[in-house]
């Protein structure tokens, strides 16, 4: 009976160690993917083209240039959404709470 108890105890400890290693591996992988998304977001927001388009969009004028800037921003959002397979949509909200998105 003691031998059986010892075997179960060793099995439980080994199962716990393996489960812990697998969980650690998966959580590290998830953290790395989140860092990639954070980096992608930062590079998109700080891109000079994005900033130029946002400057034009935030003007009070209703013009063809503003329309072109919105279209260019949506194209950039589309390209950003295609850069990683797990990104299904990308959205941006301006100061006036208008949403520019691609799904």
DSSP file (Angstrom, degrees, kcal/mol; ACC not computed):
  #  RESIDUE AA STRUCTURE BP1 BP2  ACC     N-H-->O    O-->H-N    N-H-->O    O-->H-N    TCO  KAPPA ALPHA  PHI   PSI    X-CA   Y-CA   Z-CA
    1    1 A X     >        0   0    0      0, 0.0     4,-2.1     0, 0.0     5,-0.1   0.000 360.0 360.0 360.0 -40.2    0.0    0.0    0.0
    2    2 A X  H  >  +     0   0    0      1,-0.2     4,-2.4     2,-0.2     5,-0.2   0.869 360.0  53.7 -66.1 -36.7    2.8    2.4    0.8
    3    3 A X  H  > S+     0   0    0      2,-0.2     4,-2.2     1,-0.2    -1,-0.2   0.893 108.8  48.9 -65.4 -39.4    4.5    1.7   -2.5
    4    4 A X  H  > S+     0   0    0      2,-0.2     4,-2.3     1,-0.2    -2,-0.2   0.902 111.2  49.6 -66.6 -41.1    1.3    2.5   -4.4
    5    5 A X  H  X S+     0   0    0     -4,-2.1     4,-2.2     2,-0.2    -2,-0.2   0.905 111.4  49.3 -63.3 -42.3    0.9    5.8   -2.4
    6    6 A X  H  X S+     0   0    0     -4,-2.4     4,-2.5     2,-0.2    -2,-0.2   0.899 109.8  51.4 -64.5 -40.9    4.6    6.7   -3.2
    7    7 A X  H  X S+     0   0    0     -4,-2.2     4,-2.5     2,-0.2    -2,-0.2   0.921 111.4  47.2 -62.9 -44.3    4.1    5.9   -6.9
    8    8 A X  H  X S+     0   0    0     -4,-2.3     4,-2.8     2,-0.2    -1,-0.2   0.895 111.4  51.6 -64.2 -39.4    1.0    8.2   -7.0
    9    9 A X  H  X S+     0   0    0     -4,-2.2     4,-2.3     2,-0.2    -2,-0.2   0.927 112.0  45.5 -63.0 -45.7    2.8   10.9   -5.2
   10   10 A X  H  X S+     0   0    0     -4,-2.5     4,-2.4     2,-0.2    -2,-0.2   0.894 113.4  50.6 -64.8 -40.0    5.8   10.8   -7.6
   11   11 A X  H  X S+     0   0    0     -4,-2.5     4,-2.7    -5,-0.2    -2,-0.2   0.927 110.6  49.0 -63.3 -44.9    3.4   10.7  -10.5
   12   12 A X  H  X S+     0   0    0     -4,-2.8     4,-2.4     1,-0.2    -2,-0.2   0.906 111.8  48.8 -61.1 -42.4    1.4   13.7   -9.2
   13   13 A X  H  X S+     0   0    0     -4,-2.3     4,-2.2     2,-0.2    -1,-0.2   0.913 113.0  46.9 -65.7 -42.2    4.7   15.7   -8.7
   14   14 A X  H  X S+     0   0    0     -4,-2.4     4,-2.4     2,-0.2     5,-0.2   0.898 112.3  50.3 -66.2 -40.6    5.9   14.9  -12.2
   15   15 A X  H  X S+     0   0    0     -4,-2.7     4,-2.5     1,-0.2    -2,-0.2   0.905 110.5  50.1 -63.3 -41.8    2.6   15.8  -13.7
   16   16 A X  H  X S+     0   0    0     -4,-2.4     4,-2.3     2,-0.2    -2,-0.2   0.906 111.1  48.8 -63.4 -42.7    2.6   19.1  -11.8
   17   17 A X  H  X S+     0   0    0     -4,-2.2     4,-2.2     2,-0.2    -2,-0.2   0.921 113.4  45.9 -64.0 -45.2    6.1   19.9  -13.0
   18   18 A X  H  X S+     0   0    0     -4,-2.4     4,-2.4     2,-0.2    -2,-0.2   0.919 113.2  49.9 -65.6 -43.0    5.3   19.1  -16.6
   19   19 A X  H  X S+     0   0    0     -4,-2.5     4,-2.5     1,-0.2    -1,-0.2   0.898 110.3  51.1 -61.7 -40.4    2.1   21.1  -16.5
   20   20 A X  H  X S+     0   0    0     -4,-2.3     4,-2.3     2,-0.2    -1,-0.2   0.909 109.9  49.2 -63.6 -42.9    3.9   24.0  -15.0
   21   21 A X  H  X S+     0   0    0     -4,-2.2     4,-2.3     2,-0.2    -2,-0.2   0.911 112.4  47.7 -63.3 -43.3    6.5   24.0  -17.8
   22   22 A X  H  X S+     0   0    0     -4,-2.4     4,-2.5     2,-0.2     5,-0.2   0.919 112.3  49.1 -65.0 -44.2    3.9   23.8  -20.5
   23   23 A X  H  X S+     0   0    0     -4,-2.5     4,-2.6     1,-0.2     5,-0.2   0.907 111.5  49.6 -62.0 -42.2    1.9   26.7  -18.9
   24   24 A X  H  X S+     0   0    0     -4,-2.3     4,-2.2     2,-0.2    -1,-0.2   0.906 110.6  50.4 -63.0 -42.4    5.0   28.8  -18.6
   25   25 A X  H  X S+     0   0    0     -4,-2.3     4,-1.9     2,-0.2    -2,-0.2   0.925 113.3  45.1 -62.3 -45.5    5.9   28.1  -22.3
   26   26 A X  H  X S+     0   0    0     -4,-2.5     4,-2.4     2,-0.2    -2,-0.2   0.899 112.5  50.1 -67.6 -40.8    2.4   29.1  -23.5
   27   27 A X  H  X S+     0   0    0     -4,-2.6     4,-2.4     1,-0.2    -1,-0.2   0.882 110.4  50.8 -67.0 -35.8    2.3   32.2  -21.3
   28   28 A X  H  X S+     0   0    0     -4,-2.2     4,-2.2    -5,-0.2    -1,-0.2   0.901 110.2  50.3 -64.9 -40.5    5.7   33.3  -22.6
   29   29 A X  H  X S+     0   0    0     -4,-1.9     4,-2.0     2,-0.2    -2,-0.2   0.912 111.1  48.3 -63.9 -42.8    4.5   32.8  -26.2
   30   30 A X  H  X S+     0   0    0     -4,-2.4     4,-2.3     1,-0.2    -2,-0.2   0.916 110.2  51.7 -63.9 -43.4    1.4   34.9  -25.5
   31   31 A X  H  X S+     0   0    0     -4,-2.4     4,-2.0     1,-0.2    -1,-0.2   0.895 108.9  51.2 -60.7 -40.2    3.4   37.6  -23.9
   32   32 A X  H  X S+     0   0    0     -4,-2.2     4,-1.9     2,-0.2    -1,-0.2   0.903 110.0  48.9 -64.3 -40.8    5.7   37.7  -27.0
   33   33 A X  H  X S+     0   0    0     -4,-2.0     4,-2.0     2,-0.2    -2,-0.2   0.887 110.0  51.5 -67.0 -38.4    2.8   38.0  -29.4
   34   34 A X  H  X S+     0   0    0     -4,-2.3     4,-2.5     1,-0.2    -1,-0.2   0.876 108.0  52.5 -65.2 -37.1    1.3   40.8  -27.3
   35   35 A X  H  X S+     0   0    0     -4,-2.0     4,-2.5     2,-0.2    -1,-0.2   0.891 107.7  52.1 -64.0 -38.7    4.6   42.6  -27.4
   36   36 A X  H  X S+     0   0    0     -4,-1.9     4,-2.5     2,-0.2    -2,-0.2   0.909 110.5  47.5 -63.8 -41.1    4.6   42.3  -31.2
   37   37 A X  H  X S+     0   0    0     -4,-2.0     4,-2.7     2,-0.2    -2,-0.2   0.911 111.7  50.7 -65.7 -41.8    1.1   43.8  -31.4
   38   38 A X  H  X S+     0   0    0     -4,-2.5     4,-2.5     1,-0.2    -2,-0.2   0.910 111.8  47.5 -61.4 -42.2    2.2   46.6  -29.1
   39   39 A X  H  X S+     0   0    0     -4,-2.5     4,-2.6     2,-0.2    -2,-0.2   0.898 111.5  50.4 -65.4 -41.4    5.2   47.3  -31.3
   40   40 A X  H  X S+     0   0    0     -4,-2.5     4,-2.1     2,-0.2    -2,-0.2   0.912 111.5  48.7 -62.6 -43.0    3.0   47.2  -34.4
   41   41 A X  H  X S+     0   0    0     -4,-2.7     4,-2.5     2,-0.2     5,-0.2   0.930 112.4  47.9 -62.1 -46.7    0.6   49.7  -32.8
   42   42 A X  H  X S+     0   0    0     -4,-2.5     4,-2.2     1,-0.2    -2,-0.2   0.916 112.1  48.7 -62.0 -44.2    3.4   52.0  -31.8
   43   43 A X  H  X S+     0   0    0     -4,-2.6     4,-0.6     1,-0.2    -1,-0.2   0.864 112.4  49.4 -67.0 -34.1    5.0   51.9  -35.2
   44   44 A X  H >< S+     0   0    0     -4,-2.1     3,-0.7    -5,-0.2    -2,-0.2   0.941 113.5  44.9 -67.4 -46.8    1.7   52.6  -36.9
   45   45 A X  H 3< S+     0   0    0     -4,-2.5    -2,-0.2     1,-0.2    -1,-0.2   0.847 116.9  44.4 -68.6 -34.3    0.8   55.6  -34.6
   46   46 A X  H 3< S+     0   0    0     -4,-2.2    -1,-0.2    -5,-0.2    -2,-0.2   0.477  84.3 120.5 -91.1  -1.3    4.3   57.1  -34.9
   47   47 A X    <X  -     0   0    0     -3,-0.7     4,-2.4    -4,-0.6     5,-0.2  -0.375  66.6-133.0 -63.1 138.4    4.6   56.6  -38.6
   48   48 A X  H  > S+     0   0    0      1,-0.2     4,-2.4     2,-0.2     5,-0.2   0.860 106.1  52.6 -64.5 -35.6    5.1   59.9  -40.5
   49   49 A X  H  > S+     0   0    0      2,-0.2     4,-2.6     1,-0.2    -1,-0.2   0.923 109.9  49.0 -64.5 -43.2    2.5   59.0  -43.1
   50   50 A X  H  > S+     0   0    0      1,-0.2     4,-2.7     2,-0.2    -2,-0.2   0.932 112.0  48.3 -60.7 -46.0   -0.1   58.3  -40.4
   51   51 A X  H  X S+     0   0    0     -4,-2.4     4,-2.3     2,-0.2    -1,-0.2   0.892 111.5  49.7 -63.6 -40.1    0.7   61.6  -38.6
   52   52 A X  H  X S+     0   0    0     -4,-2.4     4,-2.0     2,-0.2    -1,-0.2   0.917 112.7  47.3 -65.1 -42.2    0.4   63.5  -41.8
   53   53 A X  H  X S+     0   0    0     -4,-2.6     4,-2.6     1,-0.2    -2,-0.2   0.909 112.1  49.7 -64.9 -41.3   -3.0   61.9  -42.6
   54   54 A X  H  X S+     0   0    0     -4,-2.7     4,-2.3     2,-0.2    -1,-0.2   0.880 108.3  53.4 -66.3 -37.0   -4.2   62.5  -39.1
   55   55 A X  H  < S+     0   0    0     -4,-2.3     4,-0.3     2,-0.2    -1,-0.2   0.927 112.3  44.7 -61.2 -44.3   -3.2   66.1  -39.3
   56   56 A X  H >< S+     0   0    0     -4,-2.0     3,-1.1     1,-0.2    -2,-0.2   0.898 112.8  51.2 -67.1 -40.2   -5.2   66.5  -42.5
   57   57 A X  H 3< S+     0   0    0     -4,-2.6    -1,-0.2     1,-0.2    -2,-0.2   0.874 105.3  56.8 -65.0 -36.6   -8.2   64.6  -41.1
   58   58 A X  T 3< S+     0   0    0     -4,-2.3    -1,-0.2    -5,-0.2    -2,-0.2   0.468  82.8 107.2 -78.9   0.0   -8.3   66.8  -38.0
   59   59 A X  S <  S-     0   0    0     -3,-1.1    -3,-0.0    -4,-0.3    -4,-0.0  -0.455  76.2-128.1 -72.0 154.3   -8.7   70.0  -40.0
   60   60 A X  S    S+     0   0    0     -2,-0.1    -1,-0.1     2,-0.1     2,-0.1   0.566  76.4 105.0 -80.0  -8.4  -12.1   71.5  -39.9
   61   61 A X        -     0   0    0     -5,-0.1     2,-0.7     1,-0.1    -2,-0.1  -0.385  65.8-141.6 -76.0 151.0  -12.3   71.7  -43.7
   62   62 A X        +     0   0    0     -2,-0.1     2,-0.3     4,-0.0    -1,-0.1  -0.899  50.3 141.4-107.9  98.8  -14.5   69.4  -45.7
   63   63 A X     >  -     0   0    0     -2,-0.7     4,-1.9     1,-0.1     5,-0.1  -0.848  67.8-108.0-139.3 169.0  -12.2   68.8  -48.7
   64   64 A X  H  > S+     0   0    0     -2,-0.3     4,-2.6     1,-0.2     5,-0.2   0.859 118.4  57.5 -65.2 -35.8  -11.0   66.3  -51.2
   65   65 A X  H  > S+     0   0    0      2,-0.2     4,-2.2     1,-0.2    -1,-0.2   0.884 105.4  50.3 -63.0 -38.1   -7.6   66.3  -49.5
   66   66 A X  H  > S+     0   0    0      2,-0.2     4,-2.3     1,-0.2    -1,-0.2   0.914 109.8  50.7 -65.4 -42.0   -9.3   65.3  -46.3
   67   67 A X  H  X S+     0   0    0     -4,-1.9     4,-2.5     1,-0.2    -2,-0.2   0.915 110.3  49.8 -60.2 -43.5  -11.1   62.5  -48.1
   68   68 A X  H  X S+     0   0    0     -4,-2.6     4,-2.7     1,-0.2    -1,-0.2   0.889 109.5  51.4 -63.0 -39.2   -7.8   61.3  -49.6
   69   69 A X  H  X S+     0   0    0     -4,-2.2     4,-2.3     2,-0.2    -1,-0.2   0.902 110.5  48.4 -65.2 -40.9   -6.2   61.4  -46.1
   70   70 A X  H  X S+     0   0    0     -4,-2.3     4,-2.5     2,-0.2    -2,-0.2   0.922 112.8  48.6 -64.0 -43.5   -9.0   59.2  -44.7
   71   71 A X  H  X S+     0   0    0     -4,-2.5     4,-2.0     1,-0.2    -2,-0.2   0.903 111.8  49.0 -63.1 -41.5   -8.7   56.8  -47.6
   72   72 A X  H  X S+     0   0    0     -4,-2.7     4,-2.2     2,-0.2    -1,-0.2   0.887 110.7  50.9 -65.4 -38.7   -4.9   56.6  -47.1
   73   73 A X  H  X S+     0   0    0     -4,-2.3     4,-2.5     2,-0.2    -2,-0.2   0.917 109.8  49.6 -65.0 -42.7   -5.4   56.0  -43.4
   74   74 A X  H  X S+     0   0    0     -4,-2.5     4,-2.4     2,-0.2    -1,-0.2   0.875 109.5  52.2 -64.0 -36.2   -7.9   53.2  -44.1
   75   75 A X  H  X S+     0   0    0     -4,-2.0     4,-2.6     2,-0.2    -1,-0.2   0.914 109.5  49.3 -64.7 -41.8   -5.4   51.7  -46.6
   76   76 A X  H  X S+     0   0    0     -4,-2.2     4,-2.4     2,-0.2    -2,-0.2   0.898 110.3  51.1 -63.1 -39.9   -2.7   51.8  -43.9
   77   77 A X  H  X S+     0   0    0     -4,-2.5     4,-2.4     2,-0.2    -2,-0.2   0.915 109.5  50.8 -62.8 -41.8   -5.1   50.1  -41.4
   78   78 A X  H  X S+     0   0    0     -4,-2.4     4,-1.4     1,-0.2    -2,-0.2   0.942 111.0  47.4 -60.2 -48.2   -5.8   47.4  -44.0
   79   79 A X  H  X S+     0   0    0     -4,-2.6     4,-0.6     1,-0.2    -1,-0.2   0.874 111.7  51.3 -63.2 -36.3   -2.1   46.8  -44.5
   80   80 A X  H >< S+     0   0    0     -4,-2.4     3,-0.9     1,-0.2     4,-0.5   0.894 107.7  52.2 -65.8 -39.0   -1.6   46.7  -40.8
   81   81 A X  H 3< S+     0   0    0     -4,-2.4     3,-0.3     1,-0.2     6,-0.3   0.767 109.6  50.5 -69.7 -23.1   -4.4   44.2  -40.4
   82   82 A X  H 3< S+     0   0    0     -4,-1.4    -1,-0.2     1,-0.2    -2,-0.2   0.545  90.6  79.6 -88.7  -7.8   -2.8   41.9  -43.0
   83   83 A X  S << S+     0   0    0     -3,-0.9     2,-0.4    -4,-0.6    -1,-0.2   0.759  98.8  35.7 -75.1 -23.7    0.7   42.0  -41.4
   84   84 A X  S >  S-     0   0    0     -4,-0.5     3,-1.2    -3,-0.3    -1,-0.1  -0.990  74.2-137.6-131.2 140.1   -0.2   39.3  -38.8
   85   85 A X  T 3  S+     0   0    0     -2,-0.4    -1,-0.1     1,-0.2    -2,-0.0   0.771 101.4  53.4 -69.6 -25.2   -2.4   36.3  -39.3
   86   86 A X  T 3  S+     0   0    0      2,-0.0     2,-0.7    -4,-0.0    -1,-0.2   0.437  83.2  97.2 -92.9   1.6   -4.2   36.7  -35.9
   87   87 A X    <   +     0   0    0     -3,-1.2    -3,-0.1    -6,-0.3     3,-0.1  -0.821  44.0 173.1 -90.5 116.1   -5.2   40.3  -36.4
   88   88 A X        +     0   0    0     -2,-0.7     2,-0.3     1,-0.3    -1,-0.2   0.701  63.2   6.8 -97.7 -22.4   -8.8   40.3  -37.6
   89   89 A X        -     0   0    0     -9,-0.1     2,-0.4     2,-0.0    -1,-0.3  -0.992  55.3-155.3-157.4 155.9   -9.5   44.0  -37.5
   90   90 A X  E     -A  102   0A   0     12,-2.7    12,-2.6    -2,-0.3     2,-0.3  -1.000  16.8-178.7-134.3 133.0   -7.8   47.4  -36.9
   91   91 A X  E     -A  101   0A   0     -2,-0.4     2,-0.4    10,-0.2    10,-0.2  -0.958   9.9-169.8-132.9 151.6   -9.5   50.5  -35.6
   92   92 A X  E     -A  100   0A   0      8,-2.4     8,-3.1    -2,-0.3     2,-0.5  -0.997   8.0-156.7-138.8 136.1   -8.4   54.1  -34.9
   93   93 A X  E     -A   99   0A   0     -2,-0.4     6,-0.2     6,-0.2     2,-0.1  -0.949  12.3-150.2-113.2 131.0  -10.5   56.8  -33.2
   94   94 A X    >   -     0   0    0      4,-2.0     3,-1.9    -2,-0.5   -40,-0.0  -0.232  39.0 -86.5 -88.2-175.9   -9.7   60.4  -33.8
   95   95 A X  T 3  S+     0   0    0      1,-0.3    -1,-0.1     2,-0.1    -2,-0.0   0.788 129.6  53.9 -62.9 -28.5  -10.2   63.4  -31.4
   96   96 A X  T 3  S-     0   0    0      2,-0.1    -1,-0.3     1,-0.0     3,-0.1   0.279 119.6-111.1 -89.1  10.8  -13.8   63.8  -32.6
   97   97 A X    <   +     0   0    0     -3,-1.9     2,-0.4     1,-0.2    -2,-0.1   0.765  65.5 151.9  63.1  30.0  -14.4   60.1  -31.8
   98   98 A X        -     0   0    0      2,-0.0    -4,-2.0     1,-0.0     2,-0.5  -0.745  40.0-134.1 -84.5 137.9  -14.8   59.2  -35.5
   99   99 A X  E     -A   93   0A   0     -2,-0.4     2,-0.5    -6,-0.2    -6,-0.2  -0.809  20.0-172.9 -98.9 132.3  -13.8   55.6  -36.1
  100  100 A X  E     +A   92   0A   0     -8,-3.1    -8,-2.4    -2,-0.5     2,-0.3  -0.989  27.5 155.3-118.7 119.0  -11.6   54.5  -38.9
  101  101 A X  E     -A   91   0A   0     -2,-0.5     2,-0.4   -10,-0.2   -10,-0.2  -0.939  35.5-157.5-145.2 162.6  -11.4   50.8  -39.2
  102  102 A X  E      A   90   0A   0    -12,-2.6   -12,-2.7    -2,-0.3    -2,-0.0  -0.979 360.0 360.0-140.1 129.9  -10.7   47.8  -41.4
  103  103 A X              0   0    0     -2,-0.4    -1,-0.1   -14,-0.2   -12,-0.0   0.340 360.0 360.0-123.9 360.0  -12.0   44.3  -40.6
